[in-house]
Amino acid sequence: MTKSVFTKEYKFMLEQLVKARKKAGLSQRELSEKLNMPSSFVGKYELGERRLDIIAVLQIAMVLNINTGRLIYEIEKVMKQ
């Protein structure tokens, strides 16, 4: 099994998180601050250098007002392709 960081589903999820951050008008540093994480946190996961667990994804989604049910649904669609 391929590590999830390198799957098309994980890449899709990261793309959605980046789009939502930009739509919210937040820099990587600003989002990191809102998450109470080190300033490098967002940059590292956006570049695929850091793997996110489900709790981190949910925390990011909450800050960015992402509908997590919709995000999971869209990831599942990518998985079926």
BALOKE-107919 format. One line per field, with one value per residue (C-alpha): x, z, y. Coordinates in steps of 0.001 Angstrom, whole numbers, plus 524288, in hexadecimal, padded with zeros to 5 digits. Layout:
! BALOKE-107919
px <- c(X	...)
pz <- c(Z	...)
py <- c(Y	...)
***
This chain:
! BALOKE-107919
px <- c(80000	8050D	8072E	7FB94	8040C	806B0	7F8F6	7F047	7E636	7EFB5	7F472	7E64A	7E39E	7EF7A	7EB22	7DDD7	7E40D	7ECE2	7E159	7D96C	7E4B1	7E67F	7D7DD	7D7B6	7E265	7EBE0	7FA75	800DB	805F0	7F880	7F243	7FD0E	7FA72	7EBD5	7EF03	7F8B8	8033F	81137	81221	817A2	80C39	8039E	80EC0	813BE	806BE	80386	8106C	80E0B	81978	81092	80589	7F8B9	7F0CF	7E200	7E1B0	7EA92	7E238	7D606	7DC77	7E0E4	7D376	7CCE7	7D5A5	7D37C	7C4D0	7C5E6	7BA7A	7C197	7B6CC	7B7C8	7C6A5	7C62D	7BBE7	7C49E	7D078	7C882	7C4F7	7D36B	7D611	7CC26	7D270)
pz <- c(80000	7FC6F	807AE	8082F	8065D	7F871	7F45A	7EB39	7F628	7FF98	7F51B	7F223	8008F	8018C	7F574	7FBBE	80850	800DC	7F8E5	8053F	80C02	8007D	7FF57	80DB6	80ABE	81478	81306	81767	8236D	826DD	825D6	82E28	8387F	83866	83A52	84547	83DB6	83A00	82EA8	825D8	82823	81CAD	81303	81635	81469	80832	8022F	8065A	80FCD	81B61	81BF8	821FD	82AB2	82AEF	836F7	83083	82427	82C45	83395	826E5	820EF	82C8E	82BB6	81CFE	81DC8	81549	81596	819C7	81511	8079D	807D1	80B21	800A7	7F67F	7FAE7	7F993	7EBA5	7E86E	7EE74	7E568	7D92B)
py <- c(80000	80D88	816F5	8201A	82C38	827D3	823DD	82B8D	82C67	832C3	83C27	83FC1	8423E	84B2E	85292	854CC	859B3	86306	8683D	86A59	87167	87A71	87CB2	8807B	88A62	88478	88301	8766B	87D6B	882E7	87587	86F96	879F7	87730	868C7	86BDE	864BC	86870	871E7	86731	85DD5	861DD	86333	855AC	84EC8	85692	85219	84407	84453	841C1	837F9	83C3F	83356	833F5	83CB9	846B7	84661	848CC	85404	85A5B	8585D	85ED1	86AD4	86BC6	8691A	85CFA	8539D	84746	83E4B	84446	84374	834F5	832AF	8394D	8316D	824E3	828BA	82A34	81CDF	81693	81BFF)
***
